[in-house]
Amino acid sequence: MSAFKNPFDFSLRLKGGCTCGKHHSQAEHDAEQARLNEPKEEEAALNRVIESAVVRALFPHDETRRAFLKAVGAGTAMAALSSLFPMGAAQALAAEGGPLEKKNLKVGFVPITCATPIIMAKPMGFYEREGLDVEVIKTAGWALVRDKVLNAEYDASHMLSPMPIAASMGLGATPNPTMVATIQNINGQAITMHVKHKDNRDPKNWKGMKFGIPFEYSMHNLLLRYYLAEHGIDPDKDVQLTVIAPPEMVANLRAGNIDGFLGPEPFNQRAVFEGAGFIQVLSKDLWEGHPCCAFGVTEKFVKEAPNTFSALFRAIANATVYAHKPENRPAIIEAIAPANYLNQPIPVLQQVMTGKFADGLGHVQNVPDRADFDPFPWQSMGVWILTQLKRWGYIKQDIDYKQIAEQIFLATDARARLKDMGLDAPAENYKTHTIMGKVFDPMQPKAYVESFAIRRS
């Protein structure tokens, strides 16, 4: 029996629409319906916070409050209070935080899986729930993203984690104070090599090779430099690094223009899928839980539209937490795969997002957290990025690492906002990180930079 209820249904699907006519595809329609029909954990958490605040306001003394709840039960108490107090209005007020200064927004993204929360928030309704009408705009590369944010053509954007630092400090462009409101994804990169190098996997033998990176101010560049230097290869003298837009990486690898690249997903897996390359090492094996991309906003936008920024933060943070859960990945894959978003084959995205993948060396790997999502913008991550920008000469002057990281990585602000949403957040802004077996102490950045044998500064 046909899966389509009527010819109209079938014709809509052929045209790339859906049965309700509001979505780009039936997959988007089905994903949104599934989301709308399931319990919304973040909303439930917000409601619990509000209910607790109401009870505390009515019964400020702990003993009286506990006696009341014990006598009637929490469920009965909430039902009774709801009949007397406009709980719904309180919930709406808490969720909105004030009138939106601007509802129609343009948010840029580069078509890679790192942008998943920003992308999926559109077809899966996260923006709409916050009263926002967001146009997510596919952008060819990172320099164009930087310029469009600088020129206020974008209200906010998917950015590489080092980009707000570079923008704020005026590295490579006019200074434009920009902040990391949340991290988007952690892990989710790899070093991919041309198939001709299957028998040459020792990086110590890679002198003279040419590698692609998506942008100078990227975790990809900084991690590749770190990896090469740890194997005795000077990334500025012994090899050539060239900037290539992520969607063009596989074609350049296949053509032999580069020997390999450290790039974002799904292009590492796409190279394997097309038989052009193999995965040398996952970025999570260099630094477990490293940041990759971020939700970036300018200081000007935050100051001029604080309520809109709050709504945008909630939408993207909720989407990031939702994307972290493996059970949500199938619906997310369907939502982000279409041509107006990632334009990638479903099997490629499934391998990236589930972590069960062919590595191009004849093995099937099972790494569930190959690509993951965590919104908290650790300031210690910002300090590490600054140490590497200093190490490789992008930053010439002496700097106060902590001061810059704390101005740009809005960890304290993110913690307060996440807690207001009923979501978990770390108690601290700094922690130690281990990169390729070496512990990075964010309290000792200068000594860390000076500890490297291969460096520019």
N, C-alpha and C positions, 0 to 999 in steps of 0.2 A: 504494500500500500504506500502511496506517495506520502512523504513527510509534510507536504504543503497542503494546507486546508482548502485553498482555492487558487484559480489561475492568477488572481491579483497578487496574492502572497508570492507566488513563484516569480512573477514578472518583477516584483520589487527586489527580490534577491538577485535576479539576474542583473539588474541595474546597479547593484551595490548598495541598495537601500534596505529598509526593514519594513515590517508590517505596520508600524505606526507612522512611518514616514519622517521620523525625527532624528534618525541615526544614519551614519554612513553605511552601516552594514547590519545584518541580522545579529552578528556576533556581538556588536556593541549594544544592540537592543537587549539581547538575552543577558549580557553581563550586567547591565543596569538593573534589569528586573530582578536578577538574583540578588544583587546588592540591596535593592530596596526591600526585598522580602525577608532578608535576614536581620537578626538583631544587630543594632549598631552599638558596638562596645563603647566607642568614645562618647556617644550621646548618653548611654546609661551611666557612664562614669561622671559626666557633667551633672546629670540629674542627682546622683548620689551626693556630690559636693554641695549642690544647692539645697537639697533636703536637710543635710547635716547643718548647714549654716542657718536655716530657718529654725530648726529645733534648738540650736544653741542660742539663737536670739530670743526665743520665747522662754527658754529655761536656762538662763545664764549660769546657774549654780550646778556643778557637776552632780551632786547628790540628788537634787530634785529631778534633774534630767534623767538620771539612771533609774530612779524610782518610777518615774512616769513610763519610761519605755519598758521596764520590767513588768509593770502592772498591766499594760494593755497590749504589749507586743509591738515590734517595729512596724509591721505591715499595717496593723489597725491604726497606729499613731499617724502614719503618713496619710492614710485614707481620710482620717478625721481632720488633719491639718489642711489637706488639699481642699476640703469642703469649705474651710473658713478663710484660707489664704490663697491668693491667685498664683499658685505654683507655676502654672504655665507661663504667666507673664514674667515671673522671675527667671524661668529657664530661657525664655526668649531674650530677655534683657542681658543675661549673662552670656548667651551665645553670640549676640550681636556686638555688645560692647559699645554701642553708640551708632549714630547714623553714618553710613558710608559716604565718604567725600567723593568717591568715584567708583562706579559699578562696572563700567566697561573698560577692561584692561587688555593690554597686549603683553604676552609673556613669550619670550623666545626659547627655543630649544634646538640643540643639534641632535640629529636622529641616531641616538645610541641608547642602550638599555639603562645607562646611568641616569637618564632623564625620566625614567619610568614614572615616579610620583607626579612630576609636573605634567607629563603627557596624560596619564590615566585619569588624573583628576578632572579632565574635560569629559571624555565619553562616559565615565562612571559616576558623574554627578557631584563630585566633591566641591567644586567651585560653586555650582548652582545652589547647593545646600547653604552656602554662606552668603547668598544673595549677590554673587558676582557673575558677570557675563564676561568670561575670559576667552580671548582668541589666542590659542597656542600656535606659534608661528615657527615652522620648520626653517632653520637657518643653515647656510652652507658650511660655515666654519666659525672658529672662535674669534678671529680678528673682527669678523663682521658682527658677532654678538657684542663684543666690547664696544665697537663703534656705535651700534644702535642703542645700547644702553647709555653711552656717553652723550648721544644726541637726543636722548629722551624719546626715541621712537618706540622703545620697549619700556614698560613700567617696571618690569623685573625680568629676570632670566635665569635659566639653567646656566650655570657657570662651572668651570673647573675650579677646584678649591683654591689654587694659588692665584686665580684671576682677580678676586677682590683686593688681595694684597698688592698685586702689580698695579691695578687701577688706582688704588688709594695713594701709592707711592710714586705714581707717574712713571713706572717702568715700561718703556716702549710706547707710551702714548701720553696725552695730556692727563694730569692728575684728576681723578674723579672719585671722591670719597665713597667707597662701596663696602658693604658688609656681607658677611656670611650669616644669614638668618638661621638656616639649618643646613646640615649635611644632607645630601640626597642618598647617595649609595656608598657603601663600603665594599672593599674588594672589587671584583668585577672587571679586571684587566688581565692581560697576559703578554708574554713575549712570544711572538709567533715568527717562525723562521721558514724560509723557502724550502721546499721538499728536497732540493739538491744538497741541503746541509744536514740530512738525517744522520750522516756518519761523522759529523763535525759539531758535536754538541757541547764541547768544552769551550767556554767563552775565552779562555786564555789564547785560543787559536783564532780569534776573530779580528785581529788587526787588519786594517785595510777594508773592512766591510762598511756597508752603508745601511743605516737604519732610519725608519720613519717614526716620527712622533707627531701628535696632532696639534701641538702648540708649545711654544717655549715655556710659557707659564702654566705648566700642567704637571700633575702628579706623574704622568707617563714619562715626561722628560726627566723629572727628578729621580724617579725610581729606576729608570734605565741607566742613568748616569751612575747611580749608587751601585747597581748590579755590576756594571762593567768595571767600575773602579775597584770593587771588592775582588775582582778577578785579575787585577793588575793592568786593566785596559784604560788608558786615559781617553775619556769621551771626546775631548777637544783635539787630541793629537793623533790618536791611533785609529779612530773610526770617523765616519761622517754621519752626522745627524741632520735630517732634513724634515721640514714641516710638511705634512700631507694631511688634507682633510680626511677624517675617518672613513666616509663613504668611498674614497678613492684608494684606500690602503691595499685592499685585496687585488685590485687591478694592477697596481704598481708592483706588488709582490709577484703576481703571475707573470708579468712582463719581464721580470728580472731587473727592474729599475732599482730595487732595494733587496737586501739580503734578509731583512726581517723588520719587524716593527714591534714597539710596545704600544698597544692601542686598546681602545675600549671595546666592549662587546656591543653588538654581536659579531664584530668583524674578525676576531680571532677564530671564532667557530665557523664563520662564513668561509674563511680561507681553507679550513679543514673540509668543510662541506663541498667546496669546489675542487678539492684535490690540489690546491696551490701551496699549502703550507702545513706545518705541524706545530703543536703547542710545546714550546720549550719549557716554560714554567709559568704557573699562575701567579699573579701579583700577590695573592693572599699568602703564598709560600715565601714571599719576600718579607711581607709585613702583614700579619693577620689582623684584619679589621682596619686597614688603612683607609683614609678618606679618599674619595675620588672627585665626585662632583657635588655642587652645592646649589642652594636656592639663594641667589644673589640679588641684593637690592641696594639702591643708592641711598645715601644719607638724606638727600633732598626728598626722595619719595617718602621715606619713613616720617620725616618731619611734616611734610605737607599733607599727607593722607594717613595719619596714624590708625584710624579705624579700618580703613581699607587694607592697610598693611596687616593689621591683626587678623582680619578675615582671610586674607591670602595665606598668612602663616598657618592658621587653623586648617585650611583646606589642604595645604601641602604637607603639613605635619601628619595629619590624619591619613593622607594617602601614603606617606612614607611608612607609617606604622602598619597600615593595611598590607602594603607590599612586602613587609618583612615576613609575613606568615605564609608558609609554604602552601597551605590549603587554598590560599587566594590566588596563587600564581596562574592556574589554568585560565581563569576569567580575565586576568590582567593581560596575559599573552594574547588572547583574542582581541582585547581592546586596543593594544598598542601596535599590532602587526600591520594594519592597513596602510595603504600607500601614502595617505596624508600624515602618517606618523612615522613608523620605522621602515615600512615597506620591505619587510623581511619574511622569508618562508617560516611558517609555523614550526617545522622541525628544528630549525636553527635556534629560534627563541626558546623552544622547550629545552634544548640541551643546555643553554646558558642559564635559564631561570630555575631549572630543577637540579642542575649540577651533575646530571648523568649524561656524559658526553664522550664522543670519539675524539681521541687526542691527535689523530693523524699519524700515529706511530704503531697502529695496529692494536691499540688497547681501548677499552671503554672504562672511563674513570667515573667514580661516584663521589662527588664533592658537593654536598647540599648547600654549603654557604659560599660556593664559588662566586656568586653575586648576591649581595645582601643589602639591606636598607636600614639606616639608623639615623634619626634626625639630629642627634645632639652634636653641636659644633665645639668639640673639645678645643680649648685654647692651647693645650699642649701640642695639638696637631698643627696649629698655626705657627707655633714656635719652631717646630721641626721644618716646616716649609721655609720659614725665614732663614734657618741655618743653611739649608741647601742652596737657596738663592744667593746667600752670602758666600758659601763655599765655592760656587761656580762663577762668581764675579758679576752676577746680575745686579747685586747690591754692592756698591763701591764703598760707601761710607760706614762708619761705626754706627750701630743702631741699638736701641733699647728693645730687645726681642719681646719681652713680656708686654711692654706698653703697647706696641704695635698689634700684637696678637689680641690683646684685650679690647682694643678699639675696633677691630675688624671681625673677630669671631665672637658673636654675641651670645656667649654661653649662659651668662647670668639671666639675660632677657629670655632666652629660649627655655631655661629651666622654669622660670615663673610662668611663662605662657603654657608650657606643657603640663605643669601641675594644675593650672587653672582649667585645663581641658580634661583633667583626670588621668593623664598619662604619666608614666614613669620617667624620671630624669635623674641623672647622676647627682650626687651631693656636692661634688667638687668640679672645678673647671680644668684641672690639670691631672695627668697621670703619666707614669713612665710607659714607654713603648719599646718594643723589641723589633729591630729591623735587621734581618739577616743574622740573627743570633747575637746582636749587640744591643745593649740596653741604652736607650736615649733618656737622659734626665733633663726635662725641660727647664729645670732650675739652673742648669750649667750650660747654656747654649754656646758661649764663646769657647769654652774648653772643648766642647764637642766638635765645633768646626775645626779647631786647631789640632784635633786628634787624628785627622785624616792625612795620610801620606800624599794622596793625589787630590789636589785642590788648587784653585786659582788665587785664593786670598790667604 
